[in-house]
Amino acid sequence: MGRAKDIIVKVIPAKIANEFVKKQHYSGKIVNNSNLHFGCFLDGNLHGVMSFGSPMSKIRVLWIVKNSQWNEMLELNRMAFDDMLPKNSESRCIAIAIKMLKKQAPQIKWVLSFADATQCGDGAIYRASGFVLTNIKQNSGTYTLPNGKSVCKITYDKAQWATQNSGRGSGLNIIKEMGGVKADGFQLRYIYLIDKSCQLTCPVIPFSKIDELGAGMYKGKRITLAERKAVADGSGSGDQSENGGLIPTPPLQFENASNG
C-alpha cells in the first residue's frame, strides 16, 4: 500500500472542504446538501475531500434499503482528490471515513453514491471500496451548452430559476432555449451497507454489466473495464473479475484501514 497508510482522515470545516472541491472536482461545483466533510491529509497537507449529506430527495432513495429511516443513510455526494496522493489512497480514505461514521454516527446504516459516466467515470473507486452496483441508467439530467459548459436540469427546475424567468417553462425548456443538448452517457448508483443486516430491495448488478451496456468511463474517457485493467497491471490480458472492486485500485478490507 506504500505511503497510502500514512494518510490521516479527519473532519474539516465546510469552508475549507468547499474551496478544495471547487478547485479539484471535475464539475467545479459543491453540493449544498453536504454537511459532513472529511479531509485527507498527507504530511500535514490537504490532498482530498469527501463530502457527505442528505440526497436531494430522500423519498426517492430510502426504498433501496428495506425499512430504512430518514436518519439512517447519507449520500457521498462529492469526492475530490488531487494528483499528489499515492496509489490506493481513495479506497483507503473511504474505508477510514466509514469506520469513523460507524463509531461516531452509529445510526447511519448505509451510504449512497452516484458515478457520473457522462463526464467523469464509472465508479472504479466505489467498486474498490466494497460498494455494490444497484442501477445503471442513461443520462437524463446533464446537458451541454453551445459554449461547452455542462449544466444539470435539476438546477433549472428550482423555484428561483422559474422566478428569474417569469415562471416560464420547466428546467428542460430553459436549457433548450439556451441551446443545450443532452449529454451522452450513463449514471451508476452504488450502495455500501455499513450495517450488514440491512437488506437491499433491488438486485445487485454484476460489474460486467457496465461494459455490456457501454457505460464504461475513466477520467472522462470512454474505456472498458477490461482495457483499463490491462493498462493498470501491464498484463495486456484483458481479464476481469466480476466480483471485486478492480481498476485502478484493488479492494481494501475496511477492518484493516487505520487512520495514519
matplotlib code that plots the C-alpha trace (Angstrom):
import matplotlib.pyplot as plt

x = [0.0, 3.0, 2.5, -1.3, -1.1, 0.3, -2.8, -4.8, -8.5, -10.4, -13.5, -12.8, -14.9, -17.3, -15.4, -12.1, -13.8, -15.8, -12.8, -10.9, -13.8, -14.3, -10.6, -10.3, -13.7, -14.3, -17.6, -16.0, -19.2, -20.2, -23.4, -25.3, -26.8, -23.3, -23.0, -20.2, -16.8, -13.7, -10.3, -7.5, -4.0, -0.5, 2.5, 0.1, -1.2, -4.8, -5.0, -8.5, -12.0, -15.1, -18.4, -21.5, -25.1, -28.7, -29.7, -31.6, -34.7, -34.6, -38.0, -36.6, -33.9, -35.0, -36.8, -33.5, -32.8, -35.7, -37.4, -34.8, -35.5, -34.7, -31.8, -30.1, -28.3, -26.0, -25.0, -21.3, -22.1, -18.6, -15.3, -12.2, -8.5, -5.5, -2.7, -0.3, -1.7, -0.2, -2.0, -4.8, -5.5, -9.1, -10.4, -8.3, -9.8, -13.3, -12.7, -11.4, -14.4, -16.9, -15.1, -15.4, -19.1, -19.6, -18.0, -19.3, -22.7, -23.9, -27.4, -26.0, -26.6, -25.8, -24.2, -25.3, -23.2, -23.5, -20.9, -21.1, -20.2, -21.3, -18.5, -16.2, -16.1, -18.0, -17.2, -13.9, -13.2, -16.6, -16.0, -12.6, -14.2, -16.7, -19.8, -22.3, -23.8, -27.6, -28.5, -27.2, -29.3, -28.7, -28.1, -31.3, -30.3, -27.0, -26.9, -24.1, -24.5, -23.0, -20.1, -19.2, -20.4, -22.3, -25.4, -27.9, -31.6, -32.4, -30.7, -33.1, -36.1, -35.6, -38.1, -35.6, -35.0, -38.7, -38.9, -35.9, -37.5, -41.0, -42.2, -41.9, -41.4, -39.6, -35.9, -35.7, -37.3, -34.9, -31.9, -33.2, -33.7, -30.1, -29.2, -28.4, -28.2, -28.5, -25.0, -24.3, -23.5, -24.8, -25.3, -24.4, -25.8, -23.6, -24.6, -22.4, -24.1, -22.4, -24.9, -24.6, -28.0, -29.7, -31.4, -31.5, -34.9, -33.3, -31.0, -27.2, -25.9, -22.6, -19.9, -19.6, -22.9, -21.1, -19.2, -22.3, -24.2, -21.3, -21.3, -17.5, -15.7, -12.5, -11.4, -13.9, -12.7, -14.7, -12.9, -13.9, -13.0, -11.1, -9.0, -8.3, -7.2, -4.8, -3.2, -3.1, -1.4, 0.6, -0.6, -2.5, -4.7, -7.9, -9.1, -11.5, -13.3, -17.0, -16.9, -14.3, -13.5, -10.9, -9.3, -7.5, -7.5, -7.5, -10.2, -9.3, -10.7, -12.3, -11.5, -7.8, -7.9, -6.3, -6.1, -2.4]
y = [0.0, 2.3, 5.7, 5.5, 4.1, 7.4, 9.4, 11.0, 11.4, 13.9, 16.1, 19.6, 22.8, 23.2, 26.4, 24.5, 21.5, 23.5, 25.6, 22.4, 20.8, 23.8, 23.5, 19.8, 18.3, 17.9, 19.8, 22.7, 22.8, 21.9, 20.3, 22.5, 19.5, 18.4, 18.9, 16.4, 16.8, 14.6, 15.9, 13.6, 14.7, 13.5, 15.1, 17.7, 18.9, 18.6, 16.4, 15.1, 15.8, 13.6, 15.4, 13.6, 14.8, 14.1, 13.2, 15.9, 13.8, 11.1, 9.8, 8.7, 6.6, 5.4, 2.4, 1.0, -0.4, -2.2, -0.3, 2.4, 5.6, 9.1, 9.5, 6.1, 7.0, 9.5, 10.3, 10.6, 13.5, 14.9, 13.2, 15.2, 14.2, 15.9, 14.1, 14.1, 11.1, 7.7, 4.6, 3.1, 6.4, 6.9, 3.5, 3.8, 7.2, 5.9, 3.0, 5.2, 7.6, 4.8, 3.4, 6.9, 7.0, 3.6, 4.9, 8.5, 8.2, 4.6, 5.5, 5.6, 2.2, 2.7, 5.1, 6.0, 7.4, 8.0, 7.7, 10.2, 8.2, 11.1, 13.4, 11.6, 7.9, 4.7, 4.3, 2.3, 3.8, 2.6, -0.9, -0.9, 0.2, -2.6, -0.8, -2.8, -1.6, -1.3, 0.8, 1.8, 4.3, 6.5, 10.2, 12.2, 15.2, 16.6, 18.9, 20.5, 24.2, 25.6, 27.0, 23.5, 24.1, 21.3, 22.0, 19.9, 20.0, 19.9, 23.2, 24.9, 23.1, 25.0, 27.7, 30.6, 29.9, 30.0, 33.3, 34.7, 33.6, 35.0, 31.5, 30.3, 26.6, 23.8, 23.4, 21.5, 24.2, 26.8, 24.7, 24.0, 27.8, 28.2, 25.6, 22.8, 19.2, 16.1, 14.7, 11.1, 8.8, 7.0, 7.4, 4.5, 4.1, 2.4, 1.4, 0.5, -1.3, -0.3, -2.4, -5.8, -6.9, -4.3, -5.7, -4.2, -4.1, -4.1, -6.5, -6.2, -5.7, -7.5, -5.1, -6.8, -5.2, -1.8, -3.0, -4.8, -1.5, 0.6, 2.6, 2.4, 5.6, 6.7, 10.3, 11.5, 9.0, 6.1, 2.9, -0.6, -2.1, -4.9, -2.3, -0.4, -3.5, -4.4, -0.9, -0.9, -4.3, -4.3, -7.8, -7.0, -9.9, -8.0, -10.5, -9.0, -10.5, -9.6, -9.8, -7.4, -3.7, -3.7, -0.9, 1.3, 0.5, -3.0, -3.8, -2.7, -4.5, -1.9, -3.5, -3.2, 0.5, 2.5, 6.3, 7.1]
z = [0.0, 0.3, 1.6, 1.5, 5.0, 6.2, 5.2, 8.0, 7.6, 9.8, 9.8, 8.4, 8.2, 5.2, 4.1, 3.7, 2.1, -0.4, -1.5, -2.3, -4.1, -6.3, -7.4, -7.7, -8.6, -12.3, -12.0, -10.1, -8.0, -4.5, -3.3, -0.9, 0.9, 2.1, 5.8, 6.8, 5.3, 5.7, 4.7, 3.6, 4.7, 3.8, 5.5, 7.0, 3.7, 2.4, -0.7, -0.7, 0.4, 0.8, 1.4, 2.8, 3.2, 2.5, -1.0, -3.0, -2.4, 0.2, -0.7, -4.0, -2.4, 1.0, -0.6, -1.8, 1.7, 3.4, 6.3, 6.1, 8.1, 7.0, 9.5, 8.7, 5.5, 3.9, 0.3, -0.5, -2.9, -3.6, -3.7, -4.9, -4.7, -6.2, -8.0, -5.0, -3.2, -3.8, -5.3, -3.2, -1.4, -2.5, -1.3, 1.9, 2.6, 2.1, 4.4, 7.2, 6.7, 7.0, 10.1, 11.6, 10.8, 12.4, 15.6, 15.8, 14.0, 14.6, 13.4, 9.8, 8.3, 4.6, 2.2, -1.3, -4.1, -7.8, -10.5, -13.4, -16.5, -18.7, -17.7, -15.3, -14.5, -13.9, -10.2, -10.1, -6.6, -5.3, -6.6, -5.0, -1.7, -1.5, -2.8, -4.8, -8.1, -8.0, -11.1, -14.4, -16.4, -19.4, -18.6, -18.4, -16.4, -17.8, -20.8, -22.8, -23.8, -27.1, -25.2, -23.9, -20.3, -18.6, -16.8, -14.8, -15.4, -11.7, -11.2, -13.6, -12.1, -8.9, -7.9, -8.1, -11.8, -12.5, -10.7, -12.6, -15.9, -15.1, -14.3, -17.8, -18.6, -16.9, -16.4, -19.6, -21.6, -20.2, -21.1, -24.6, -25.1, -24.2, -26.9, -24.5, -25.8, -23.7, -23.0, -24.0, -21.1, -18.0, -14.3, -12.0, -8.5, -5.8, -2.2, 0.8, 3.6, 6.9, 8.8, 7.2, 8.5, 6.1, 3.1, -0.4, -2.1, -5.6, -7.3, -7.2, -10.7, -11.7, -12.7, -16.1, -17.0, -17.2, -20.3, -21.7, -21.7, -23.0, -19.7, -19.0, -18.5, -16.7, -16.2, -18.8, -21.5, -22.8, -21.9, -20.9, -17.5, -19.3, -21.2, -18.0, -16.2, -19.0, -18.8, -15.0, -14.5, -17.7, -18.5, -21.6, -20.9, -20.5, -17.8, -15.3, -12.3, -12.0, -8.2, -6.9, -6.9, -9.6, -11.5, -10.8, -7.1, -5.6, -3.0, 0.6, 3.6, 5.8, 9.1, 8.2, 7.5, 10.2, 10.4, 9.8]

ax = plt.figure().add_subplot(projection="3d")
ax.plot(x, y, z, "-o")
ax.set_aspect("equal")
plt.show()
